[in-house]
Amino acid sequence: MEQPIQTDNNPANRQPVTTGKCPEEELLNNKLAELTKEMNQFTYIVSHDLQAPLRMITGFLELLEKKYGDKLDESAKQYIGFAVMGAAKMKNLIFDLLEYSRLSSDTNEFVEVDLNVIMQEVKEKFLPAIEETGALITVDHLPVVMAKKAQMVQLFQHLIGNALKFFSAEMPEIIITLREENAGLPDRKGFWVFAVKDNGIGFDPAFAEKIFIVFRRLFSDETKYSGTGIGLAICKKIIGLHGGTIWAESAVGKGSTFYFTLPVKL
């Protein structure tokens, strides 16, 4: 932390001016730079070195089925099908892990982002699912915040996507509300509190913190609920990088509400 510059009109009482960083801060900065470098190397490994052999496995499995399919019995074909599906799942895991790891090394600048525009973009992306389920999405007028635009798109995509995925027998209803906290207090910066509420299947509140862990899935039926279980971990990381917090409240069969905060743009 930089030491404050001492100022005094009386030369006899004036203290030495210190503007350099303390050794502890230099050490922390060096460690942070080293961690960032390691993260970039990890991202490269995930995006290149792991995907190449996976493509080879998938390619040879498909070639095997195409060339020798007429000589294989149904059990053998089924085994190949399982292997292809497993490879596809691994591919999705790699891509999601890559998305997660890239967040920390994102060099895009914080800019003014109109979250109303972001929400419109997200709703357009999910238009087929919205029309298929008859989902009703109600959104308060959202603020302009200082943020990384692409990460705000990711954030709302994962939250809205989950609400559309884990719907109950009722018509899906998603309500996004907003309130401001600490507004006008001179000693505290204000922040926005967002709430994304749905009427879906909900979950046991005992898992309210665990759902933000990477690859933590609460529902094992992948045929009904697709995904790798990393979406909420990505949300948590994005909010953390923007100086906010995220948490959830839910009950089985009674829907869920995801809350998150973002600083008010000054």
C-alpha positions in Angstrom: 0.0 0.0 0.0 1.4 3.5 -0.9 2.2 5.6 2.2 0.5 9.0 2.3 2.6 12.0 1.4 3.2 14.1 4.5 2.5 17.8 4.1 3.1 20.5 6.7 3.6 24.3 6.3 6.2 24.3 9.0 9.5 23.1 7.6 10.7 22.1 11.1 7.7 19.7 11.5 7.7 18.4 8.0 8.2 14.7 7.7 10.1 12.9 4.8 8.0 12.3 1.7 7.5 8.6 1.0 5.8 7.4 -2.2 7.4 4.0 -2.9 5.7 0.6 -2.3 6.6 -1.3 0.8 8.5 -4.6 0.4 5.4 -6.6 1.5 3.3 -5.0 -1.3 6.1 -5.6 -3.8 6.2 -9.3 -2.8 2.4 -9.6 -3.1 2.4 -8.0 -6.6 5.2 -10.3 -7.7 3.3 -13.3 -6.5 0.1 -12.1 -8.2 2.0 -11.7 -11.5 3.4 -15.2 -11.1 -0.1 -16.6 -10.4 -1.4 -14.8 -13.5 1.3 -16.2 -15.6 0.6 -19.7 -14.3 -3.1 -19.2 -15.0 -2.3 -18.2 -18.6 -0.2 -21.3 -19.1 -3.0 -23.4 -17.7 -5.4 -21.9 -20.1 -3.2 -22.7 -23.0 -2.9 -26.3 -21.8 -6.7 -26.7 -21.5 -7.4 -25.0 -24.9 -4.8 -26.9 -26.9 -3.0 -29.8 -25.3 -6.1 -31.5 -23.8 -8.3 -30.9 -26.8 -6.0 -32.4 -29.4 -6.0 -36.0 -28.0 -9.7 -35.7 -27.3 -10.4 -34.9 -31.0 -8.2 -37.9 -31.9 -10.2 -40.2 -29.6 -13.5 -39.0 -31.0 -12.3 -39.2 -34.6 -11.1 -42.8 -34.4 -14.2 -43.9 -32.6 -16.3 -42.5 -35.4 -14.0 -44.0 -38.0 -14.3 -47.4 -36.3 -18.0 -47.2 -36.3 -18.1 -46.1 -40.0 -15.7 -48.7 -41.3 -16.6 -51.7 -39.2 -20.1 -50.9 -38.2 -21.6 -53.6 -40.3 -19.4 -56.2 -38.6 -20.2 -55.2 -35.0 -23.0 -56.5 -33.0 -25.4 -54.2 -31.1 -23.5 -54.4 -27.9 -20.3 -53.2 -29.6 -22.1 -50.4 -31.3 -23.6 -49.4 -27.9 -20.1 -49.4 -26.3 -18.9 -47.1 -29.1 -21.9 -44.8 -28.5 -21.1 -44.6 -24.8 -17.5 -43.8 -25.6 -18.5 -41.0 -28.0 -20.9 -39.5 -25.5 -18.2 -39.6 -22.8 -15.8 -37.8 -25.1 -18.4 -35.2 -25.9 -19.0 -34.7 -22.2 -15.2 -34.3 -21.6 -15.1 -31.8 -24.4 -17.8 -29.7 -22.7 -16.0 -29.9 -19.4 -12.8 -28.7 -21.0 -14.6 -25.7 -22.7 -16.4 -24.8 -19.5 -13.1 -25.0 -17.5 -11.5 -22.9 -20.1 -14.3 -20.3 -19.8 -13.8 -20.3 -16.0 -10.0 -20.0 -16.2 -10.1 -17.1 -18.7 -12.0 -14.8 -16.4 -8.9 -14.0 -14.3 -6.8 -13.2 -17.3 -9.4 -11.1 -19.1 -7.6 -7.9 -20.1 -10.7 -6.0 -21.3 -11.3 -2.7 -19.6 -14.1 -1.8 -17.3 -16.5 0.4 -19.2 -20.0 1.8 -18.7 -22.4 -1.1 -19.3 -26.1 -0.7 -19.7 -27.6 -3.8 -18.1 -30.9 -3.3 -19.9 -29.1 -3.9 -23.2 -27.4 -6.9 -21.7 -30.7 -8.4 -20.6 -32.2 -7.8 -24.1 -29.3 -9.6 -25.6 -29.7 -12.6 -23.2 -33.4 -12.8 -23.8 -32.9 -12.9 -27.5 -30.4 -15.8 -27.1 -32.9 -17.8 -25.1 -35.9 -16.9 -27.3 -36.5 -20.5 -28.5 -36.5 -21.8 -24.9 -38.8 -18.9 -23.8 -41.3 -19.6 -26.6 -41.2 -23.4 -26.0 -41.9 -23.2 -22.3 -44.0 -20.1 -22.4 -41.7 -18.5 -19.8 -42.6 -15.0 -18.5 -39.6 -12.8 -17.7 -40.2 -9.5 -15.8 -37.3 -7.2 -15.3 -37.0 -3.9 -13.4 -35.3 -1.0 -15.1 -31.6 -1.9 -14.6 -28.7 0.5 -14.0 -25.6 1.4 -15.9 -22.5 -0.1 -14.1 -18.8 -0.1 -14.6 -18.1 -3.6 -15.7 -16.6 -5.9 -18.4 -19.4 -6.3 -20.9 -18.7 -9.8 -22.0 -18.7 -11.0 -18.4 -22.0 -9.3 -17.7 -23.4 -11.3 -20.6 -22.0 -14.5 -19.2 -23.4 -13.7 -15.7 -27.0 -13.2 -16.9 -26.8 -16.0 -19.4 -26.0 -18.5 -16.6 -28.6 -17.2 -14.2 -31.4 -17.0 -16.8 -30.4 -20.2 -18.3 -30.6 -22.0 -15.0 -34.0 -20.6 -14.3 -35.3 -21.8 -17.7 -33.6 -25.2 -17.3 -34.8 -26.1 -13.8 -38.5 -25.2 -14.2 -41.3 -27.1 -12.5 -44.6 -28.2 -14.0 -45.8 -24.6 -13.9 -45.1 -22.1 -16.6 -41.7 -20.7 -15.9 -41.7 -17.2 -14.4 -38.5 -15.2 -13.8 -38.6 -11.9 -12.0 -35.5 -9.7 -11.8 -35.7 -6.9 -9.2 -33.3 -4.3 -8.1 -32.7 -2.1 -5.0 -29.9 0.3 -3.9 -28.1 0.0 -0.6 -26.0 2.5 1.3 -27.1 5.3 -1.0 -26.1 8.7 0.2 -24.0 7.5 3.1 -20.7 9.6 3.1 -18.5 6.8 4.6 -19.8 3.9 2.5 -20.0 3.3 -1.3 -23.4 2.4 -2.5 -24.1 -0.8 -4.3 -26.9 -2.4 -6.3 -28.6 -5.6 -5.0 -30.1 -7.7 -7.8 -32.5 -10.6 -7.2 -33.2 -13.2 -9.9 -36.3 -15.1 -8.7 -37.9 -18.2 -10.4 -40.7 -20.6 -9.6 -38.8 -23.7 -10.5 -38.0 -26.9 -8.7 -35.7 -25.2 -6.2 -33.1 -27.1 -4.1 -32.3 -28.0 -0.5 -31.1 -24.8 1.3 -28.3 -26.9 2.8 -26.6 -26.7 -0.6 -26.9 -22.9 -0.9 -23.1 -22.4 -0.7 -22.0 -25.7 -2.4 -23.8 -24.9 -5.6 -21.1 -22.3 -6.4 -18.3 -24.9 -6.3 -16.8 -25.8 -9.7 -18.5 -28.9 -11.3 -20.9 -29.3 -8.3 -24.2 -30.7 -9.7 -27.2 -31.2 -7.5 -29.2 -33.2 -10.1 -27.6 -36.3 -11.6 -30.1 -36.8 -14.4 -28.1 -35.5 -17.3 -30.8 -36.4 -19.8 -33.2 -34.0 -18.2 -30.8 -31.4 -16.8 -27.8 -30.9 -19.1 -24.7 -29.0 -18.1 -21.3 -29.5 -16.4 -22.1 -27.8 -13.1 -19.7 -24.9 -13.6 -22.2 -22.1 -14.5 -22.7 -20.8 -10.9 -19.0 -21.0 -10.2 -18.5 -18.7 -13.2 -21.1 -16.3 -11.8 -19.4 -16.2 -8.4 -16.0 -15.5 -10.0 -17.4 -12.7 -12.2 -19.2 -11.0 -9.3 -16.0 -11.3 -7.2 -13.9 -9.7 -10.0 -16.4 -6.8 -10.0 -16.2 -6.2 -6.2 -19.6 -7.8 -5.4 -21.0 -10.9 -3.7 -23.5 -13.5 -4.7 -25.7 -15.9 -2.7 -28.9 -18.0 -3.1 -32.1 -18.8 -1.2 -34.3 -21.7 -2.1 -36.5 -24.5 -0.9 -37.4 -27.8 -2.7 -40.4 -27.3 -4.9 -40.6 -23.6 -4.1 -38.3 -21.9 -6.6 -35.0 -20.1 -6.1 -33.7 -16.6 -5.7 -30.2 -15.6 -6.6 -28.9 -12.4 -5.2 -25.8 -10.5 -6.3 -24.3 -7.1 -5.7 -22.5 -4.6 -7.9 -21.0 -1.2 -6.9 -23.0 1.8 -7.9 -21.3 3.8 -10.7 -20.0 7.1 -9.3 
